[in-house]
Amino acid sequence: MTIAFLFISLFVLMLVGVPVAVSLGASTLLTIIFFTDIDVTSVPQIIFDGINHFSLMAIPMFILAGNLLSKGGSAARIIDFARAMVGHLPGGLPMSAIFACIIFAAVSGSSPATVVAIGSVMFAAIKQANYPPSYAVGAITTAGSLGILIPPSVVMIVYGVTAEVSIGKLFMAGVIPGLMLGSMMLLQTYVGARRLGFKASTPASWGERGRTFLRSFWALLIIVVVIGGIYGGIFTPTEAAAASAIYALFISLFVYKDIKVRDLYAICLDSALTTAMIFFIIANAVVFAYLLTSEQIPQQISSFLLDLDIGKIGFLICVNILLFIMGQFMEPSSVIMIMVPLLLPIATSLGVDPIHFGIIMMVNMEIGMVTPPVGLNLFVASGLTGIELKKIIFYTLPWAVTLGIGLILITYVPEISLWLPSLMYGG
Protein backbone atom coordinates (compact mmCIF):
# COMPACT_ATOMS: atom_id res chain seq x y z
CA MET A 1 0.00 0.00 0.00
CA THR A 2 2.87 2.38 0.84
CA ILE A 3 4.54 2.09 -2.55
CA ALA A 4 1.20 2.30 -4.38
CA PHE A 5 0.18 5.49 -2.59
CA LEU A 6 3.62 7.04 -3.10
CA PHE A 7 3.70 6.57 -6.87
CA ILE A 8 0.00 7.21 -7.48
CA SER A 9 0.13 10.51 -5.57
CA LEU A 10 3.37 11.44 -7.37
CA PHE A 11 1.93 10.94 -10.86
CA VAL A 12 -1.44 12.48 -9.99
CA LEU A 13 0.29 15.65 -8.81
CA MET A 14 2.41 15.79 -11.98
CA LEU A 15 -0.63 15.20 -14.19
CA VAL A 16 -2.46 18.19 -12.69
CA GLY A 17 0.52 20.42 -13.45
CA VAL A 18 2.39 20.53 -10.15
CA PRO A 19 6.18 20.91 -10.79
CA VAL A 20 8.09 17.64 -10.60
CA ALA A 21 10.23 18.62 -7.61
CA VAL A 22 7.19 19.78 -5.61
CA SER A 23 5.27 16.63 -6.60
CA LEU A 24 8.19 14.53 -5.44
CA GLY A 25 8.41 16.22 -2.05
CA ALA A 26 4.66 16.42 -1.44
CA SER A 27 3.95 12.77 -2.32
CA THR A 28 6.83 11.64 -0.11
CA LEU A 29 5.71 13.73 2.87
CA LEU A 30 2.12 12.52 2.55
CA THR A 31 3.32 8.92 2.45
CA ILE A 32 5.55 9.43 5.48
CA ILE A 33 2.72 11.01 7.46
CA PHE A 34 -0.01 8.47 6.66
CA PHE A 35 1.79 5.18 6.04
CA THR A 36 5.08 5.08 7.99
CA ASP A 37 6.46 5.52 11.48
CA ILE A 38 9.15 7.97 10.30
CA ASP A 39 9.14 11.15 12.39
CA VAL A 40 8.26 13.96 9.97
CA THR A 41 10.35 16.38 12.03
CA SER A 42 13.44 14.42 10.96
CA VAL A 43 12.92 15.35 7.29
CA PRO A 44 15.09 18.53 7.42
CA GLN A 45 17.97 16.50 8.87
CA ILE A 46 17.50 13.85 6.16
CA ILE A 47 17.70 16.57 3.49
CA PHE A 48 20.78 18.12 5.06
CA ASP A 49 22.56 14.76 5.29
CA GLY A 50 21.61 14.03 1.69
CA ILE A 51 22.95 17.24 0.19
CA ASN A 52 25.93 17.61 2.52
CA HIS A 53 28.30 16.24 -0.10
CA PHE A 54 31.52 17.95 -1.13
CA SER A 55 31.00 16.72 -4.71
CA LEU A 56 27.75 18.68 -5.08
CA MET A 57 29.72 21.92 -4.78
CA ALA A 58 30.87 21.25 -8.35
CA ILE A 59 27.38 21.92 -9.72
CA PRO A 60 27.18 25.72 -9.21
CA MET A 61 30.79 26.10 -10.36
CA PHE A 62 30.29 24.24 -13.65
CA ILE A 63 27.03 26.12 -14.26
CA LEU A 64 28.79 29.44 -13.68
CA ALA A 65 31.68 28.48 -15.98
CA GLY A 66 29.24 27.48 -18.73
CA ASN A 67 27.29 30.72 -18.42
CA LEU A 68 30.44 32.85 -18.50
CA LEU A 69 31.57 31.20 -21.74
CA SER A 70 28.16 31.01 -23.44
CA LYS A 71 27.39 34.67 -22.70
CA GLY A 72 30.68 35.72 -24.30
CA GLY A 73 32.14 34.99 -27.70
CA SER A 74 33.64 31.57 -27.00
CA ALA A 75 30.88 29.79 -28.92
CA ALA A 76 31.49 31.90 -32.06
CA ARG A 77 35.22 31.14 -31.94
CA ILE A 78 34.56 27.41 -31.55
CA ILE A 79 32.15 27.55 -34.51
CA ASP A 80 34.80 29.23 -36.68
CA PHE A 81 37.26 26.49 -35.78
CA ALA A 82 34.71 23.75 -36.54
CA ARG A 83 33.89 25.35 -39.91
CA ALA A 84 37.56 25.50 -40.85
CA MET A 85 37.99 21.81 -40.06
CA VAL A 86 34.90 20.21 -41.66
CA GLY A 87 32.98 23.02 -43.37
CA HIS A 88 34.21 22.06 -46.85
CA LEU A 89 32.68 18.56 -46.80
CA PRO A 90 29.21 17.78 -48.19
CA GLY A 91 26.93 18.82 -45.35
CA GLY A 92 29.82 20.89 -44.06
CA LEU A 93 27.79 23.58 -42.30
CA PRO A 94 25.54 21.15 -40.38
CA MET A 95 28.62 19.05 -39.64
CA SER A 96 30.37 22.17 -38.36
CA ALA A 97 27.41 22.77 -36.06
CA ILE A 98 27.59 19.22 -34.70
CA PHE A 99 31.37 19.44 -34.30
CA ALA A 100 30.96 22.75 -32.47
CA CYS A 101 28.27 21.21 -30.24
CA ILE A 102 30.62 18.36 -29.30
CA ILE A 103 33.32 20.85 -28.32
CA PHE A 104 31.01 23.30 -26.56
CA ALA A 105 29.30 20.46 -24.66
CA ALA A 106 32.72 19.69 -23.18
CA VAL A 107 33.11 23.37 -22.31
CA SER A 108 29.67 24.10 -20.84
CA GLY A 109 28.41 20.75 -19.51
CA SER A 110 24.84 21.77 -20.36
CA SER A 111 22.56 20.64 -23.19
CA PRO A 112 20.28 23.70 -23.39
CA ALA A 113 23.27 26.06 -23.15
CA THR A 114 24.92 24.22 -26.05
CA VAL A 115 21.80 24.48 -28.22
CA VAL A 116 21.46 28.20 -27.48
CA ALA A 117 25.15 29.04 -27.95
CA ILE A 118 25.65 27.11 -31.20
CA GLY A 119 22.12 27.38 -32.57
CA SER A 120 21.92 31.17 -32.25
CA VAL A 121 24.72 31.43 -34.81
CA MET A 122 24.36 28.31 -36.95
CA PHE A 123 20.59 28.01 -37.54
CA ALA A 124 20.53 31.07 -39.80
CA ALA A 125 23.86 30.25 -41.49
CA ILE A 126 22.73 26.74 -42.48
CA LYS A 127 19.42 28.05 -43.79
CA GLN A 128 21.17 30.74 -45.87
CA ALA A 129 23.34 28.02 -47.45
CA ASN A 130 20.12 26.45 -48.84
CA TYR A 131 20.12 23.41 -46.59
CA PRO A 132 16.67 22.13 -45.61
CA PRO A 133 15.57 23.55 -42.24
CA SER A 134 15.37 19.99 -40.95
CA TYR A 135 19.16 19.70 -41.22
CA ALA A 136 19.92 22.72 -39.09
CA VAL A 137 17.27 22.03 -36.49
CA GLY A 138 17.72 18.28 -36.28
CA ALA A 139 21.50 18.35 -36.12
CA ILE A 140 21.95 21.10 -33.53
CA THR A 141 19.02 20.18 -31.29
CA THR A 142 20.21 16.58 -31.03
CA ALA A 143 23.96 17.26 -30.87
CA GLY A 144 23.31 19.76 -28.08
CA SER A 145 22.09 16.89 -25.92
CA LEU A 146 25.68 15.62 -25.76
CA GLY A 147 26.19 18.15 -22.95
CA ILE A 148 24.74 15.54 -20.58
CA LEU A 149 27.27 12.90 -21.58
CA ILE A 150 30.53 14.65 -22.46
CA PRO A 151 32.32 15.83 -19.30
CA PRO A 152 32.02 18.00 -17.37
CA SER A 153 28.34 17.16 -16.90
CA VAL A 154 26.11 18.40 -14.08
CA VAL A 155 23.81 15.38 -14.47
CA MET A 156 26.82 13.07 -14.10
CA ILE A 157 27.66 14.74 -10.81
CA VAL A 158 24.10 14.15 -9.58
CA TYR A 159 24.39 10.47 -10.56
CA GLY A 160 27.81 10.15 -8.94
CA VAL A 161 26.56 11.52 -5.62
CA THR A 162 23.36 9.46 -5.71
CA ALA A 163 25.10 6.21 -6.68
CA GLU A 164 28.16 6.95 -4.50
CA VAL A 165 30.63 6.29 -7.33
CA SER A 166 33.70 8.18 -8.49
CA ILE A 167 32.78 11.30 -10.46
CA GLY A 168 36.24 11.29 -12.00
CA LYS A 169 35.62 7.78 -13.39
CA LEU A 170 32.20 8.86 -14.64
CA PHE A 171 33.72 11.81 -16.48
CA MET A 172 36.27 9.52 -18.15
CA ALA A 173 33.56 6.97 -18.98
CA GLY A 174 31.54 9.59 -20.85
CA VAL A 175 34.33 10.61 -23.24
CA ILE A 176 34.33 7.72 -25.72
CA PRO A 177 30.51 7.26 -25.81
CA GLY A 178 30.12 11.02 -26.34
CA LEU A 179 32.64 11.09 -29.18
CA MET A 180 31.10 7.95 -30.68
CA LEU A 181 27.59 9.42 -30.72
CA GLY A 182 28.92 12.69 -32.13
CA SER A 183 30.77 10.81 -34.88
CA MET A 184 27.62 8.83 -35.74
CA MET A 185 25.70 12.08 -36.16
CA LEU A 186 28.48 13.57 -38.29
CA LEU A 187 28.42 10.50 -40.55
CA GLN A 188 24.63 10.62 -40.80
CA THR A 189 24.76 14.30 -41.80
CA TYR A 190 27.50 13.67 -44.39
CA VAL A 191 25.64 10.78 -46.04
CA GLY A 192 22.36 12.71 -46.03
CA ALA A 193 23.98 15.77 -47.64
CA ARG A 194 25.48 13.65 -50.42
CA ARG A 195 22.07 12.15 -51.14
CA LEU A 196 20.63 15.66 -51.37
CA GLY A 197 23.27 16.58 -53.95
CA PHE A 198 25.52 18.83 -51.88
CA LYS A 199 29.12 18.85 -53.09
CA ALA A 200 32.41 19.33 -51.34
CA SER A 201 33.94 22.80 -51.56
CA THR A 202 37.51 24.04 -51.29
CA PRO A 203 38.83 23.23 -47.83
CA ALA A 204 40.24 25.94 -45.63
CA SER A 205 43.99 26.24 -45.77
CA TRP A 206 46.00 24.88 -42.90
CA GLY A 207 46.98 28.44 -42.15
CA GLU A 208 43.32 29.41 -41.73
CA ARG A 209 42.71 26.34 -39.62
CA GLY A 210 45.65 27.30 -37.46
CA ARG A 211 44.37 30.87 -37.04
CA THR A 212 40.87 29.74 -36.04
CA PHE A 213 42.40 27.27 -33.61
CA LEU A 214 44.49 30.00 -32.02
CA ARG A 215 41.45 32.30 -31.74
CA SER A 216 39.51 29.55 -29.97
CA PHE A 217 42.53 28.21 -28.07
CA TRP A 218 41.71 29.77 -24.70
CA ALA A 219 38.11 28.50 -24.81
CA LEU A 220 39.25 25.00 -25.82
CA LEU A 221 41.86 24.96 -23.08
CA ILE A 222 39.17 24.69 -20.40
CA ILE A 223 38.70 21.06 -21.48
CA VAL A 224 42.35 20.42 -20.69
CA VAL A 225 42.01 22.28 -17.39
CA VAL A 226 39.11 20.06 -16.27
CA ILE A 227 39.96 16.65 -17.72
CA GLY A 228 43.73 16.99 -17.56
CA GLY A 229 43.61 18.38 -14.03
CA ILE A 230 41.48 15.50 -12.77
CA TYR A 231 43.47 12.79 -14.55
CA GLY A 232 46.78 14.37 -13.60
CA GLY A 233 45.83 14.34 -9.93
CA ILE A 234 46.15 18.12 -9.68
CA PHE A 235 42.64 18.48 -8.28
CA THR A 236 39.43 16.57 -7.62
CA PRO A 237 36.34 16.94 -9.87
CA THR A 238 34.92 19.45 -7.38
CA GLU A 239 38.11 21.47 -7.36
CA ALA A 240 38.18 21.21 -11.16
CA ALA A 241 34.76 22.87 -11.24
CA ALA A 242 36.05 25.81 -9.20
CA ALA A 243 39.14 26.03 -11.42
CA SER A 244 36.98 26.04 -14.55
CA ALA A 245 34.83 28.89 -13.18
CA ILE A 246 37.89 30.98 -12.31
CA TYR A 247 39.45 30.22 -15.68
CA ALA A 248 36.24 31.08 -17.58
CA LEU A 249 35.98 34.35 -15.65
CA PHE A 250 39.59 35.25 -16.42
CA ILE A 251 39.48 34.59 -20.18
CA SER A 252 36.05 36.21 -20.59
CA LEU A 253 37.08 39.39 -18.77
CA PHE A 254 40.75 39.78 -19.63
CA VAL A 255 41.61 37.63 -22.68
CA TYR A 256 38.58 37.75 -24.97
CA LYS A 257 37.01 40.74 -23.17
CA ASP A 258 33.56 39.51 -24.27
CA ILE A 259 31.89 40.45 -21.00
CA LYS A 260 32.24 43.45 -18.71
CA VAL A 261 32.30 43.61 -14.94
CA ARG A 262 28.76 45.04 -15.04
CA ASP A 263 27.57 41.83 -16.76
CA LEU A 264 28.71 39.61 -13.91
CA TYR A 265 25.67 40.28 -11.71
CA ALA A 266 23.23 39.03 -14.34
CA ILE A 267 25.42 36.00 -15.15
CA CYS A 268 25.80 35.07 -11.48
CA LEU A 269 22.08 35.55 -10.86
CA ASP A 270 21.20 33.28 -13.79
CA SER A 271 23.67 30.67 -12.51
CA ALA A 272 22.23 30.92 -8.99
CA LEU A 273 18.67 30.40 -10.25
CA THR A 274 19.70 27.31 -12.22
CA THR A 275 21.63 25.98 -9.22
CA ALA A 276 18.68 26.59 -6.89
CA MET A 277 16.38 24.67 -9.22
CA ILE A 278 18.72 21.67 -9.33
CA PHE A 279 19.28 21.64 -5.57
CA PHE A 280 15.54 21.92 -4.90
CA ILE A 281 15.06 18.80 -7.01
CA ILE A 282 17.90 17.05 -5.17
CA ALA A 283 16.51 17.99 -1.74
CA ASN A 284 13.09 16.52 -2.51
CA ALA A 285 14.59 13.46 -4.19
CA VAL A 286 16.77 12.79 -1.11
CA VAL A 287 13.66 12.32 1.05
CA PHE A 288 12.07 10.21 -1.67
CA ALA A 289 15.13 7.94 -1.81
CA TYR A 290 15.24 7.72 1.99
CA LEU A 291 11.61 6.56 2.09
CA LEU A 292 12.25 3.94 -0.60
CA THR A 293 15.24 2.60 1.31
CA SER A 294 13.55 2.58 4.71
CA GLU A 295 10.58 0.66 3.30
CA GLN A 296 12.90 -1.87 1.60
CA ILE A 297 11.29 -1.10 -1.77
CA PRO A 298 14.47 -1.49 -3.90
CA GLN A 299 15.12 -4.85 -2.29
CA GLN A 300 11.55 -6.00 -2.96
CA ILE A 301 11.70 -4.96 -6.61
CA SER A 302 15.11 -6.57 -6.94
CA SER A 303 13.84 -9.85 -5.52
CA PHE A 304 10.82 -9.75 -7.82
CA LEU A 305 12.91 -9.21 -10.95
CA LEU A 306 15.46 -11.83 -9.92
CA ASP A 307 12.63 -14.31 -9.37
CA LEU A 308 11.44 -13.61 -12.92
CA ASP A 309 14.90 -14.72 -14.08
CA ILE A 310 15.04 -12.26 -16.97
CA GLY A 311 18.81 -12.00 -16.69
CA LYS A 312 21.09 -9.05 -17.31
CA ILE A 313 20.05 -8.54 -20.94
CA GLY A 314 16.34 -8.60 -20.15
CA PHE A 315 16.85 -6.24 -17.22
CA LEU A 316 18.75 -3.72 -19.34
CA ILE A 317 16.01 -3.84 -21.97
CA CYS A 318 13.45 -3.05 -19.27
CA VAL A 319 15.68 -0.26 -17.89
CA ASN A 320 16.04 1.42 -21.28
CA ILE A 321 12.30 1.28 -21.94
CA LEU A 322 11.52 2.68 -18.48
CA LEU A 323 14.11 5.46 -18.72
CA PHE A 324 12.99 6.34 -22.24
CA ILE A 325 9.43 6.83 -20.98
CA MET A 326 10.47 8.79 -17.88
CA GLY A 327 12.90 10.93 -19.86
CA GLN A 328 10.01 12.10 -22.02
CA PHE A 329 8.21 13.56 -19.03
CA MET A 330 10.82 14.55 -16.46
CA GLU A 331 13.98 16.62 -16.14
CA PRO A 332 17.18 14.46 -16.16
CA SER A 333 18.26 15.20 -12.57
CA SER A 334 14.80 14.21 -11.32
CA VAL A 335 14.91 10.90 -13.17
CA ILE A 336 18.39 10.17 -11.82
CA MET A 337 17.45 10.91 -8.22
CA ILE A 338 14.27 8.83 -8.40
CA MET A 339 15.45 5.82 -10.38
CA VAL A 340 19.02 5.23 -9.18
CA PRO A 341 17.96 4.04 -5.67
CA LEU A 342 15.46 1.70 -7.33
CA LEU A 343 17.48 0.34 -10.23
CA LEU A 344 21.15 0.41 -9.23
CA PRO A 345 20.93 -2.30 -6.54
CA ILE A 346 19.30 -4.61 -9.08
CA ALA A 347 21.86 -3.73 -11.73
CA THR A 348 24.82 -4.45 -9.45
CA SER A 349 23.27 -7.74 -8.29
CA LEU A 350 23.12 -8.78 -11.96
CA GLY A 351 26.76 -7.85 -12.52
CA VAL A 352 26.30 -4.43 -14.21
CA ASP A 353 29.11 -2.04 -13.37
CA PRO A 354 27.76 1.12 -11.64
CA ILE A 355 29.89 3.35 -13.92
CA HIS A 356 28.55 1.61 -17.03
CA PHE A 357 25.01 1.86 -15.65
CA GLY A 358 25.52 5.59 -15.15
CA ILE A 359 26.49 6.07 -18.81
CA ILE A 360 23.41 4.10 -19.90
CA MET A 361 21.30 6.50 -17.84
CA MET A 362 23.08 9.54 -19.32
CA VAL A 363 22.37 8.44 -22.92
CA ASN A 364 18.73 7.80 -22.04
CA MET A 365 18.54 11.30 -20.60
CA GLU A 366 20.04 12.65 -23.85
CA ILE A 367 17.24 11.01 -25.81
CA GLY A 368 14.72 12.41 -23.35
CA MET A 369 16.01 15.93 -24.08
CA VAL A 370 14.91 15.59 -27.73
CA THR A 371 11.67 13.62 -27.39
CA PRO A 372 8.21 15.04 -26.64
CA PRO A 373 6.33 16.07 -24.65
CA VAL A 374 8.88 17.61 -22.26
CA GLY A 375 12.14 17.45 -24.25
CA LEU A 376 13.79 20.70 -23.15
CA ASN A 377 16.03 21.01 -26.22
CA LEU A 378 12.94 20.92 -28.45
CA PHE A 379 11.48 23.96 -26.72
CA VAL A 380 14.83 25.78 -26.80
CA ALA A 381 15.16 25.14 -30.56
CA SER A 382 11.58 26.22 -31.19
CA GLY A 383 12.14 29.46 -29.28
CA LEU A 384 15.37 30.19 -31.15
CA THR A 385 14.04 29.48 -34.65
CA GLY A 386 10.37 30.42 -34.35
CA ILE A 387 9.46 27.05 -35.90
CA GLU A 388 6.44 25.40 -34.33
CA LEU A 389 7.17 22.59 -31.89
CA LYS A 390 5.62 19.72 -33.89
CA LYS A 391 7.94 20.49 -36.82
CA ILE A 392 10.95 20.62 -34.51
CA ILE A 393 10.00 17.15 -33.23
CA PHE A 394 9.71 15.82 -36.79
CA TYR A 395 13.03 17.38 -37.85
CA THR A 396 14.86 15.94 -34.83
CA LEU A 397 13.53 12.39 -35.19
CA PRO A 398 16.22 10.97 -37.56
CA TRP A 399 19.03 12.11 -35.27
CA ALA A 400 17.15 10.81 -32.20
CA VAL A 401 17.03 7.40 -33.91
CA THR A 402 20.81 7.58 -34.28
CA LEU A 403 21.09 8.22 -30.54
CA GLY A 404 18.89 5.17 -29.99
CA ILE A 405 21.25 3.00 -32.06
CA GLY A 406 24.16 4.36 -30.07
CA LEU A 407 22.33 3.56 -26.82
CA ILE A 408 22.01 -0.09 -27.86
CA LEU A 409 25.74 -0.31 -28.56
CA ILE A 410 26.65 1.41 -25.28
CA THR A 411 24.24 -0.79 -23.30
CA TYR A 412 25.50 -4.12 -24.57
CA VAL A 413 29.17 -3.31 -25.19
CA PRO A 414 30.24 -2.06 -21.75
CA GLU A 415 33.87 -1.67 -22.86
CA ILE A 416 32.83 1.46 -24.79
CA SER A 417 32.21 3.13 -21.43
CA LEU A 418 34.63 1.28 -19.18
CA TRP A 419 37.82 1.07 -21.23
CA LEU A 420 39.04 4.63 -20.64
CA PRO A 421 38.35 4.81 -16.87
CA SER A 422 39.94 1.36 -16.48
CA LEU A 423 43.00 2.56 -18.40
CA MET A 424 43.33 5.75 -16.37
CA TYR A 425 42.31 4.55 -12.92
CA GLY A 426 43.11 0.84 -13.21
CA GLY A 427 40.85 -2.06 -12.32
N, C-alpha and C positions, 0 to 999 in steps of 0.2 A: 504493500500500500504506500509506503514511504516513497519509493522510487517512482511509482506511478503518479502520485500527487506532484512530486518535484518536477517531472518532465512535462506533465499536462499543464501545470500552472505556468511553466516557463514558456511553452509554445503558445498558450492562450494569450499571455501578455504580449508576446512578440506579434501575434496576429492582429491584435487590436492597435498596434502602432507604438507600443511602449519601447523605448530604446533598448538594445540588446543588453547593455551593461546593467541598466535598471531592472530589466526583466530577470536577469540572472540573480541579482542581489535580493529582489523582492521574493521570488519563488523560493530561494534558499531560506530566507528568514521565516517565511510562512511555514515551510516544512519543519524547520527547527522548532518553532513555537508549538505546532499542533501534533507533531508525530515523533519527536525525539525527547530525550532527557538532557540534551545539551543546554547549558545555561546561556541564555541569549545575551547576558551581560559580558560574556567572554568573547563575543564576536569582535570587538575592537582589538583585543589582544591577538586573536587569530589573524586578523588582517595585518597587524603590525609585524608579527612573526613571519607572515608570508611574503611581505614586500621588503623586509629588512635583509636584503641581499646586496652585497657589494656589486655584483654583476649588473644589477638593474640600473646602476648609476650610468652605465654606458648609453642607455636609451636617450636621455635628453642631450647628451653630448653628440651622438651621431646625428640626431635630428637637427641640432643647431648647425653642425658642420654642413649637412646637406642643404639647409636653407641659405647659409652664407654663400655657398657655391652656386646654387640655382638662381639666387636673386642677382648675382653678378653676371659676368660674361664668360664664365668657365664653359658653360654648355655650348656657346657659339664657337669657342676655340676648339672644343672637342669635335664638333660637327665639321669644321673646316679640315681637321686632321683626318677624320673618317672619309670625307669626300675625296681628299687627295689620295687616299689609299685604295678605295674601291669604287669611286664615283665613275670611272671610265667603263666599267663592265656593264653588260646588259642588265637593266634594273639597278643601275649604279646609285641613283638617288635614294630609292627605298632601301637598298643595301647599306648606304651610308647612314641612313637613319637608324637601322637596326644595329650597325656597328657602333654608332654613337650611343645608343641606348645601353648596349653591353658595357661600354666604358663608363658612362655616367651612372649606371646602376651600381658599379663598384665604387663610385665616388660618393653617391648620395645615400645608398642603402634604402631607398624608398621608391616604390612603384609609381604612385601618383606624381611624385616630384619629377621622376624621369620622363613620364608622358608629357607633363607640362613644359619642362625645360627643352626637350628635343622637339616635341610636337609644335610648340609655338613658332619655331623657325622652319621646320621641315615640311609641315602640312602644305603650306602655301607653295614652297619651292617645288615639291613633287607634282602638285597640281599644274603649276605653270609649265612644267616640262612635258605636259600632255599625258602623264600617267593616269590611269583610271583612279578615281577617288578611293576605291576599295584598297588599292595598293598602299597609299599613304596611311589611311586610317587603320587598316588591318595590321600592317607591319609595325607601326609605332605603338599602337595600343597594346598589342601582344608583347612586343619586345620590352616595353616598359615594365611588364610584370616581372622581369628578371631581377628587379630590385629586391624582391623577397629572397631570392636564392643566392645571388652573387654577393659575397661579403664586401663590406660589413652590412648586416641585415638586422633591423630592429626585431623582426619576427623571429629570427634565429635566436636572438638573445632571450626572448620570452620563452621559447621552447627549451633552451639550455637551462634556464632557471627552473622551469616547471619540471623538466625531466631529470634535473640534477646531473647533467653531463657537461663535459668540457666545451665551453663556447669556442675556444681556439680550435679544437678538433672539428666542431660544426662549421666554422668559417672555412677551414681547409676542405672539408667534405663538399662544400657547395661550389667550389671553383670549377672542377671538371664537368659536373652536370650542367652548371650555368653556361659554360663555354660550348658544351655539346648542343644544348637547346638553341643557343644563339646561332651556332653554325648550321643547324638544321633549318632554321628560319632564313638564314642567308641563302642556302642552297635552294630552298623553295622559291624565294623571290627571284633568284637568278633564272631558274628553269621557267618560271611563269613569265618573266619578261621576254625571254627568247621565244616562247610560244606566241606572245603578243606582237612579235616582230621588232622589238627594240634591239638596236645594234650597239656594239662596243664603240666607244669614242677614243680619242687620243688620251692616253694616260698622262697624269701629271708627271712632270719631271721629278727626278730624285731630289733635285734642289728644292722644288716647291714642297715636296713631301717633308723634307728636312726642316724647311721654314715653318710649316704648319705644326710640325711636331714641337719645335722649339717654342712656338707661341702657346701651345697647350701644355708644355712641359710641367709647369708648376701645378696645374690642375691634376695632371696625370700622376704626379709624384705622391699625391695623397694615398694612392693605392699602395705604393711602396712603404709609405710611413706606417699604414695600418697593418698590412699583411707581413711586410718584412720585419716590422718591429715586434709583432707577436711571435713569428717563427724564429727570429733571431734572439728571443729571450730578453729583449730590451725592456718590454713592458707587457702587462697582461692585457686581455681584450678591453677591460674597463679603462685602463690607463691609455690604451690606444685610442679609445673614443675621445678622451680629454685632449690627447695630442692632436687628433684630427681636427677638433674644434679650434684649438689654438692656431694650428697651421692654416686652416681655412680662413680664419679671421685675419691672419697676417698677410696672406697672399691677396685677399680681397681688398684689404685696406691699403697695403703698401707696395705690392708688386703689380697687380692688375689695376688697382685703384678703381674698381667697378662700383664699389659702395662707399658711402661717406659715413662719418661718425654719426650723423643725424639719422641714418637709416637703421642703425643698430637696435634702436628701441623697438621698431616695428618687427624686425627679424626675430629678436629675442621673444617678443610677445607671441608671435606666431608659433615659435618653437615651444614656448611654455604651454600654449593651448593644446597643441598636438600631444605634448608629453602628458598633460593632465588627463586628456581623453584616454590615452593608453593605460595610465596608472589607475584610473577609475575602473576600467575593464578588469585589470589585474586584481585590484582589491576585491571586487565582487566575485571574481572567479576563484580567488583563494578560499573564500568561505564555501563556495560551491564544491571545490575539490576536497575541503576538509570534511564536509558532510558526506560526500561519497565514500571517503576512506573510513570514516567512523562507523558508517552503516555497512561496511564490508561489500559495497556494491561492485567495485572492480573485481574482487575475488569471486563473487557469485557469477558475474558475466564470464569471467575467465573459465571457471569450472564448467559452465554451460557450453561454451564453445569447444572446450577440450573434450567434453563428453560427446559432442557431435562428430568429433574426429575429422574435421575438415582439413586439418594440416596447415602448414605454413602458407602454401600457395592459395588455398581457399580462403584463409584468413586475410591475406593481403588483398585478394580480390574484393572481399567484403569491406575492408578498410578503405580502399580507393573509391568504391561506390558511395560509402557513407560520407567520406570527406568531400567528394564531388558535390553531393547534395547539400551538405552543410555550407560549403564554400560559396554556393550560389545565394545563400541567404544571410550569411554572417560575416563580419569583419575577421580577417585572419587571426589576430591576437585572441579574439573571443573563442574561435574554434580550437586553437591550440590549448588554451587554458581549460576548456571544457573536456576535450577529448583525450588529452595526454594521460590524465589520471585513470581514465577508463581503459584506454587501448594499450598503453605502453606495457603494463604488467603482463598482458596476454601476449604481446609481441615478444617480449624477452623470454617468456616461458616456452615459446615456440622456436627460440633460437634466432630471432631477428635482432641485429645489433641496434642499440638505441640511437647511435649516430646515423646509421642508414635509415632507420625509421623516421628520424627527424627530417632528412632530405626528402623522403617520400611525402611527408606532410607539407613541406615547403612547396614542392611542385604542385600538389593539389591546391594549395592556397593561390599559387600563380594562376591556375586555370580558373579558380573562383573569381579572380580579379577581372576576368574577361568574359564571364558568363552571366546571363541575366538570372534573376531580376535585380540583384544588388551588386553586380560587378562594378567596383568603384572606378576602374580605368575606363569603362564604357561611358560613364557619366562625365568623367574628365574630358575624354575625347569629344563627346557631344558638345560640351560647353565651349571647348576650344574652336571647333570647326563650325558650329551652328547646324550640323547635320542631325536630323532626328534620330532618336535612340534606336529605333528598330532597324534603321539602315546601318548604324554603327555595329549592331549585333551581327547582322548579316555579313558585313565586310570583314569582321574579325574572325568569323567561324573557321575559314581554312587554316589560319595560323593557330587557332585554338586546337584544331585536330592534330596539328604537328606537335603541340605541347603534350597532347594525350598519348601520341606514339612515343614521345620521349619519356613520359611517365612510366609506360610499360617497361621500357628498357631499364630505367633507373630502379624500378621496383624489383625486377627479377634478375638483374645483374648487379649485385651489391658492390662489386669491385669498382664500378664507376664512381661511387661515392666514397668508398673506404680506402682506395689505393693511396691517395695523396696523404690523408691524415696518418695512415699506417707508415708511410714512408718518412714523414716528418716527425711523428711522435713515437713511432715504433709500436709493435704489438697490434 
